[in-house]
Amino acid sequence: MKKLLIFAGTTEGRLLAQAMAEKGFLVTASVATDYGREVLPQGENLTVLTGRLDEGAMEGLLEKEGFCQVVDATHPYAQDVTRNIRRACEKMGTPYLRLLRSGSLLPSDAVQANDTKEAARLLENMPGNVLLTTGSKELGVFASVTGFDSRFFARMLPMGTAVEEAAALGLPRGHIIAMQGPFTKELNVALIHQYHIDILVTKDGGTPGGFAEKCQAAQEGGARLLLIGRPPEEAGSMSYEQVVKRLEQMGEEEKR
């Protein structure tokens, strides 16, 4: 039975892990957080590993388990993680596939930044309340922006560590919105009105990340949209459907 390692930090990664386990692969799904483990429970043919792995730990895992294939289904913005997975696979000689969700049609009136640091610089000259919908990982980049402790509101997963880290950065607890998505346009609009938001900061998380709903809410709620652009698309990346087809072919070849 073929052993498959999936870095399953996205909706597509979790769906792929469950689908391949049902098709008879021995699947190990690697997730970074306890929340990732909770939404992807272990089952027949499916083992979940929790915790962030550096390149060396990835190499050790590949050497120990002898996976026939690695699928990188991490977030489009997780460049460092993808880089480490690629390098570990190259060093250990393990076949690698990149599952990458497609980008979105971007609103023409959005203010665009190349990365989080540029977004923080732009916010210095953009007055008004700010709703961050980019998660907790890069919250520290925004902490130096003038008025961080008074005009910034951050939406993040309801994980205790994330909330405590946000508070430690100086964000008042009343400005921390700990919620689990996906979020409807209506809920986004309600948050914009509730906190008198003038600027909504987001990344292009595609359909699974509720990107369209955030764009629509910003327009309807009268907030400016500050978009952190996606990294350049990686050569050889594949859609969910393409990865499933490739893996199914591998399974059929083993049966012959």
N, C-alpha and C positions, 0 to 999 in steps of 0.2 A: 504494500500500500504506500503510495507516494506521500512524502511529508512536505508540508507547505508552511512557510512562514509569511504572515501578513502583518505589516505595520499598519494597524487598523485604527488610526486616529481620526477617521471621518465616517460619515454615514455610509459612504460607499464601501469603506473598508470593513465595517461591521456586517453589512449585507453580504459582502463577498465571503467573509469568514464563515458565516452561517450557511451560505449556499454551497460552498465547497465541502464543508463537513458533511452536509446532507448527501453530497454526490460521492462520498466515500474517501475523500482525502483525509489524512491525519493533519489537522490544522492547528498551528500555534499562532495565536493572535497577540501581538505585542501592543499594549496601550500604555500611555504615560501616567494616567491618573486612576484613582479609585473610582471616580465617576465613569471612566471608560470601561472599567471592569463590571460595574453595576449594569450598564446598558448592553453588555455583551456577556451574558452568563455562560459558564462552562457547560458543556454537554457532551454527548457522544461524538467522538472524533474531534472535539474542540477543546483546546487548552488555552487559557488566557494568562499572559504574563503581564504584571503591572510594574511600572517604574520606567523612568527615562534611562536609555542606554547610550553610552558614548561609543565611539568607533571601536575601541578595544573590547568592550563588552559584547558588541555585535559580532565581532570576529570570533570571540570565545563561544558564543551561542551557535554560530554557524558550524564551527569545528566540532562541537560536542554533538549536535543533533543531526548533522548530515542532510539538511534540507535539499530537496531536488529543485526548489524554486523559491525565490523571495519576491513578494509583491509589496511595493512601496505605495501605500494608499494614504499617506499623510496629507495634511492640508497643503493647498497650493502655495501658501506663504511660508511653509516650514522648510526654508532653504537649507539651514544648517543640518537638520535631521536627514533630509534627502541626500545631502552631500556625504554624510557619514555612512548611510546605508549603501550608497553606490561604491564608496571606497572599500568598505568591508567586504562586499560581494566580489569586487574585483580582486582583492587580495586573497580571498578564500576560494575563488573560482566557482562561485555559486551563481547560477542564472538569475538575472534581475529584470523585473518588469515595473514600469512606473504607471500607476493608475492615477490619472489627473483629470479632475472635472473641468469641463469647458468653461471659458470665461463668459461674461455677460455683456449685453449691449449696454454701454455706459451712457448715462444722461448727459446731454450736451452742456447743461448748466452747472455741472458739478465742478467744484474746485478740486484739482488733482495734485497729489503729492507722490513723489517716487517711493518714499518709504516713511516709516513712523517718525524718524528724526525730522524729516522735512515737514511732516504734518504738524509736529510740535512747534517748529519755527513759524509756520504760517499762522498758527493759533495765537501767537503773541500779538498779531496785528488784526485779529478777528474778534471784536468785542461780543459779549453776550454769553449766555449759558451754553455749555457744551455737553452733549451726550456721547460718551464713548461706547461703541458697540464692538470693539475690537478684542474683547477678552481681557484677562488679567495679566497675561504673560509680559506684555510690553508697557504696562501701566507706568512703570518707573520713568520711562522716557518723557511722559507728559508731566511728571511731578514738578519739573523746573519751570513750567509755563506760569506766567503771572496769573494769580487768582486760582491756582489749582485747588486750593482748599475751600474756595467759596463758589466758584462758577462751574466746576466740573462735576459731572455725574457719570458713574461707570456701571455698565451692565455686564455681569459676569455669571459664570456658573455658580450654583449654590454650594460651594465647597468651603469648608471652614478655613482652610489654609489660604485660599485666595482672598477671602474677606479680611482675614487678619493682616495679610501682606498689604492690602490696599489701605487699611487703617494705619498701618505702620508708616506708609508713605505720606500720611497727612490728610488723606481723604476722609471727611467726616462720615460716620456710619450711616447717617441719614442721606448721604449721597451715593451709597453703594446699593445697587439694584441687583440682588442675587436671585436670578430666575433661570429656569431651564426653557429653552426654545423647543421647537421653532415658534416664532412670533408672528402673529397676523399683522396686517397693515393697521387694523383698528387698534390693536394693543400698542403698537408703535406710536400712533397718533395720540393715544391717551397719555403716554409717557411724555411726549413732546409738550402737550398742554399742561400736564401735572407739574412738570419741573421748569416750565417756561423756557424751553430749549430753543436756542437760536441757530446752533450748529450741530449737525449729526455727523459723527465721524465713523466711517465704516471701511471695511475691506470688501473686495469682490469675492464673496464666499459662494457665489452661484446660487442655484435653486435650493440646495440643501441648507445653505446658510441664511436663507430668507432675504437675499439681497434685493430682489424686486420689491418686496414688501417694505423694506426700509426706504428705498428710493421713493415709492409712492407715498409713504407716510411723511417724508420730509417735504414733499411738494404740497400735500394736503394740509400739513400742520404749519407751513410757513417757515420751515427751517432750511438753512443752507446745508448742502451736502458736501462734506469734505471726504474725498475718496483716496485711500491709499492704494496705489496701483499694484497690480500683480507683477511678480517677477517674470522675466521672459520665459515663454513656454519651453519646456525641456524637449530636446530632440528625442524622438522615439516614444514619447508618452502615448498612452492608450486610454480609451474610454472604458467605463465599467463593462459594457457589452463586449468590447474587444478582448478584455482580459478574461472574462468568463469563457468566451469561445476558445481562446488559446489554452486555458487550463483544461477545458473539456476535451480538447484534442489530445492533450497529454494523457488524460485518463483513459481515453479510447486506445491510445497506442500501447499502454501498459497491458490492456486486456488481450491484445492480439498475440 
